[in-house]
């Protein structure tokens, strides 16, 4: 595969398409993380125990989201490449596989959260008050899992076919509603009951229901929408197609599942540092997600655009797209990290924490800011570039080694052996991101990741 430089017209087309796809996804991600941030800030006024309880309870939701993301991300390789050929018939088939997968995974996690909430909380912490609050939150939030799975299935498919504004609009409505309901149900305003963390969970379930209804409703009401498939069209896949999709998707699913489990195990290590440390980490992750929203758009735009070009048989153009996306992520991650570092003082003041916990949070946010570059570069590289070419097995190995060989051992050594404060524990945990970024660059340059997964075997 020969490398080709983009012409002026191709450059203009690249940026037009990128903005069309990336901007709504970035805004949607920003809305989603803002929803979490609003939850954390409002719950933060109830104290560190409430923040820790919701943070730990949401580890199950985090696991669920990463499981779903792993499956949908792998299947989106096919929908993106099929869209490069404008093959709606096979896009609808993959859509059906996505929905089936989403229902199975969400059902499993819903049952776990409803039947074993106390046992799950006890894995992470032994504070009775935190456990009690977490149980009440988890038993309500579990009902949002199937709703979220359906929303994600249609959102990921929408990205592949360049229809990104509708998921963004649905998320905006959900954020607005969730914020209002939080204000009502956490504090008991406007005559609503004062439910605390249970109120936050209830608000999320209601807003997720509205988001799903809006997204799917408009898709089927809007004439000519490429995803408005009938049940018959979505069930038209056979086992041969399932096997082909699973072969490419399985490494992505295993990748995300093992990575999510590893990050969840980190919380067990943080739990040894106490309730305040868990609260600090929870806030850091929410703030980090907020600042990283732009990269969700860039990473997903990379996956769609590169996948489209590979599906259309333009492998050399796909490689040049990858170069541009990686350069962009490198520069922007430095700027975003600087912005986070400069704004951390104002962020800390939003939370009702004692002075010692606030000081710890300031240091932890500084660590998060410094590691924006390696984290976001490796994210765009793995999720946006390498996976779009079907190089899923390599990505799986890199992520699994990063978390389980480097991150998890360092998390427990730094807490139980070295007895480091929480911000230094985060340094140890994030160290894997530097190694992943360095290791994946030669893989990208080799061009071995560029594979057309739909070239043969589909009608």
Residue pairs with C-beta under 8 A, 6 or more apart in sequence:
1 315
1 316
1 319
1 447
1 450
2 316
3 316
3 319
3 320
4 316
4 317
4 320
5 320
6 14
6 317
6 320
6 324
10 317
14 305
14 321
14 324
17 162
17 301
17 305
18 298
18 301
18 305
20 162
20 164
21 159
21 162
21 164
21 297
21 300
21 301
21 304
21 305
22 297
22 298
22 300
22 301
23 164
23 297
24 164
24 165
24 167
24 168
24 297
25 159
25 164
25 167
25 168
25 296
25 297
25 300
25 301
26 293
26 294
26 295
26 296
26 297
26 298
27 168
27 171
27 172
27 293
27 297
28 155
28 164
28 167
28 168
28 171
29 292
29 293
29 296
29 297
30 290
30 293
30 294
31 168
31 171
31 172
31 174
31 175
32 171
32 175
33 286
33 289
33 290
33 292
33 293
34 175
34 290
35 174
35 175
35 178
35 179
35 204
35 207
36 286
36 289
37 286
37 287
37 289
37 290
38 175
38 178
38 179
38 182
39 54
39 178
39 182
39 200
39 204
40 51
40 54
40 55
40 282
40 283
40 286
41 350
41 351
42 182
42 183
42 186
42 187
42 200
43 50
43 51
43 54
43 186
43 196
43 197
43 200
44 50
44 51
44 283
44 350
44 351
44 352
44 353
45 352
46 186
46 196
46 197
47 352
48 275
48 276
48 279
48 353
48 357
49 127
49 129
49 130
49 133
49 275
50 133
50 196
50 197
51 278
51 279
51 282
51 283
51 351
52 125
52 127
52 130
52 275
52 278
52 279
52 282
53 121
53 129
53 130
53 131
53 132
53 133
53 134
53 137
53 197
54 133
54 134
54 137
54 197
54 200
54 282
55 267
55 278
55 279
55 281
55 282
55 285
56 121
56 124
56 125
56 130
56 134
56 267
56 271
56 278
57 117
57 120
57 121
57 134
57 135
57 137
57 138
57 141
58 141
59 120
59 124
59 264
59 267
60 109
60 112
60 113
60 120
60 138
61 109
61 141
61 144
61 145
62 260
62 263
62 264
63 109
63 257
63 260
63 261
63 264
64 105
64 106
64 109
64 145
64 148
65 148
65 152
65 260
66 256
66 257
66 259
66 260
66 263
67 105
67 109
67 253
67 256
67 257
67 260
68 101
68 102
68 105
68 106
68 148
68 149
68 152
69 152
69 256
70 249
70 252
70 253
70 254
70 255
70 256
70 257
71 98
71 101
71 102
71 105
71 249
71 252
71 253
72 98
72 101
72 102
72 152
72 153
72 156
73 156
73 252
73 256
73 303
73 383
73 387
74 245
74 248
74 249
74 250
74 251
74 252
74 253
74 387
74 392
75 94
75 97
75 98
75 101
75 156
75 245
75 249
76 156
76 157
76 159
76 160
76 303
76 304
76 307
77 248
77 249
77 252
77 303
77 307
77 387
77 388
77 390
77 392
77 453
78 90
78 94
78 245
78 248
78 453
78 454
79 91
79 94
79 95
79 156
79 157
79 160
79 161
80 160
80 303
80 304
80 307
80 308
80 311
80 388
81 307
81 308
81 310
81 311
81 452
81 453
81 454
82 88
82 90
82 91
82 94
82 160
82 311
82 454
83 91
83 160
83 161
83 162
83 304
83 308
83 311
84 307
84 308
84 309
84 310
84 311
84 312
85 311
85 312
85 454
87 454
87 458
88 226
89 233
89 236
89 459
90 241
90 454
90 458
90 459
91 157
91 160
91 161
91 226
91 227
92 227
92 229
92 233
92 234
92 236
93 233
93 234
93 236
93 237
93 241
94 157
94 237
94 245
95 153
95 157
95 227
95 229
95 234
96 229
96 233
96 234
96 235
96 236
96 237
97 237
97 241
97 242
97 245
98 153
98 156
98 157
99 150
99 153
99 234
102 146
102 149
102 150
102 152
102 153
103 146
103 149
103 150
105 149
106 145
106 146
106 148
106 149
107 145
107 146
109 142
109 145
110 142
110 143
110 145
110 146
112 120
113 120
113 138
113 139
113 141
113 142
113 145
114 139
114 142
117 134
117 135
117 138
117 139
118 131
118 135
120 138
121 130
121 131
121 134
121 135
121 138
122 131
123 268
124 267
124 268
124 271
124 278
125 131
125 271
125 275
125 278
127 275
130 275
133 196
133 197
134 197
136 197
136 198
136 201
137 197
137 198
137 200
137 201
138 201
140 198
140 201
140 202
140 205
141 201
141 204
141 205
143 205
144 204
144 205
144 208
144 209
147 205
147 208
147 209
147 211
147 212
148 208
148 212
150 212
150 216
151 167
151 170
151 208
151 211
151 212
151 215
151 216
154 167
154 215
154 216
154 219
154 227
155 167
155 215
157 227
158 164
158 166
158 167
158 219
158 227
159 167
159 300
159 304
160 304
160 307
161 226
161 227
162 304
163 225
163 226
163 227
166 215
166 218
166 219
167 215
169 214
170 211
170 212
170 214
170 215
170 218
171 211
173 210
173 211
173 214
174 207
174 208
174 210
174 211
175 207
177 203
177 206
177 207
177 210
178 203
178 204
178 206
178 207
181 199
181 202
181 203
181 206
181 207
182 199
182 200
182 203
183 189
184 190
184 192
184 199
184 203
185 192
185 193
185 194
185 195
185 198
185 199
185 200
185 202
185 203
186 194
186 195
186 196
186 197
186 199
186 200
186 203
187 194
187 199
188 194
188 195
192 199
193 199
195 202
219 225
219 227
219 228
220 228
222 228
240 457
241 458
244 453
244 457
244 458
248 390
248 392
248 453
249 392
250 392
251 392
251 393
251 395
251 396
252 387
252 392
252 395
252 396
254 396
254 400
255 392
255 395
255 396
255 399
255 400
258 396
258 399
258 400
258 403
258 404
259 399
259 400
259 403
262 403
262 404
262 407
262 408
263 403
265 408
265 411
266 407
266 408
266 411
266 429
267 278
267 281
269 408
269 411
269 412
269 414
269 415
269 416
269 425
270 277
270 278
270 281
270 411
270 415
270 422
270 425
271 278
272 415
272 416
273 415
273 421
273 422
273 425
276 353
276 354
276 356
276 357
276 360
277 360
277 422
279 353
279 357
280 357
280 360
280 361
280 364
280 422
281 364
281 422
281 426
283 351
283 361
284 361
284 364
284 365
284 368
284 426
287 340
287 347
287 365
287 368
288 340
288 368
291 336
291 339
291 340
291 372
292 336
292 372
292 375
292 376
292 379
294 332
294 336
295 329
295 332
295 333
295 336
295 376
295 379
295 380
298 325
298 328
298 329
298 332
298 380
298 384
299 329
299 379
299 380
299 383
299 384
300 383
300 384
301 325
301 384
302 321
302 322
302 325
302 380
302 384
302 385
302 388
303 383
303 384
303 385
303 387
303 388
304 388
305 321
306 318
306 321
306 322
306 325
306 384
306 385
306 388
306 389
307 388
307 389
309 315
309 317
309 318
309 321
310 318
310 388
310 389
310 450
310 451
310 452
311 452
311 454
313 452
315 450
315 452
318 388
318 389
318 450
319 447
319 450
322 385
322 444
325 380
325 384
325 385
326 377
326 380
326 381
326 385
326 444
329 376
329 377
329 379
329 380
329 381
329 384
330 373
330 377
332 376
333 372
333 373
333 375
333 376
333 377
334 372
334 373
336 372
336 376
337 369
337 370
337 371
337 372
337 373
338 369
340 365
340 368
340 369
340 372
341 365
341 366
341 369
341 370
344 362
344 365
344 366
344 369
345 362
347 365
348 358
348 361
348 362
348 365
351 358
351 361
353 361
360 421
360 422
360 423
363 421
363 423
364 422
364 423
364 426
366 423
367 423
367 426
367 427
367 430
368 426
371 427
371 430
371 433
374 430
374 433
374 434
374 436
374 437
375 430
375 433
377 437
378 433
378 436
378 437
378 440
381 436
381 437
381 440
381 441
381 444
382 395
382 398
382 399
382 436
382 440
385 444
385 449
386 394
386 395
386 440
386 443
386 444
386 449
387 395
389 449
389 450
389 451
390 449
390 451
390 452
390 453
391 443
391 448
391 449
391 451
394 443
394 449
398 436
398 439
398 440
399 436
402 432
402 433
402 435
402 436
403 432
406 431
406 432
406 435
407 429
407 431
407 432
410 428
410 429
410 431
411 425
411 428
411 429
413 428
414 420
414 424
414 425
414 428
414 429
415 425
420 428
443 449
